[in-house]
Amino acid sequence: MFIAHAEPSRTDIAEDIPLDPPTITLVWNDPVNLMSYLTYVFQTYFGYSREKAYKLMLGVHQKSRAVASNGPRETMERDTKALLGYELWVVPAHAGMLLVLRHDRSTRKACRQSSVRR
């Protein structure tokens, strides 16, 4: 008896791969901005409640980073540019890269340098 294995077609494979992977706006801790200012920025720009803004601020100051927003790449680039206007250390990243960024100090250093260059 012969059993044929079903092979996925090229269209089946292509449908499983997202064209625009989810992107996040990652805010890094910095020695300049106060916790109250960071809470204010989250409330003002994103319209977050005081509780949500406070929770994000604690993540930035205690864990050195927090995901401020997520969505399509273009939206995250717009959020990143706006938050840079508030003098925050921020970078857009693919959502899957959060684990890689967890221990990568060079990424934080590059983010700081790009903030200084503008």
Sequence and secondary structure as in RCSB ss.txt:
>XXXX:A:sequence
MFIAHAEPSRTDIAEDIPLDPPTITLVWNDPVNLMSYLTYVFQTYFGYSREKAYKLMLGVHQKSRAVASNGPRET
MERDTKALLGYELWVVPAHAGMLLVLRHDRSTRKACRQSSVRR
>XXXX:A:secstr
         HHHHHHHS SS  EEEEEE  SSS HHHHHHHHHHHH   HHHHHHHHHHHHHHSEEEEEEE HHH
HHHHHHHHHHTT EEEEEEGGGHHHHTT HHHHHHHHHHHHH 
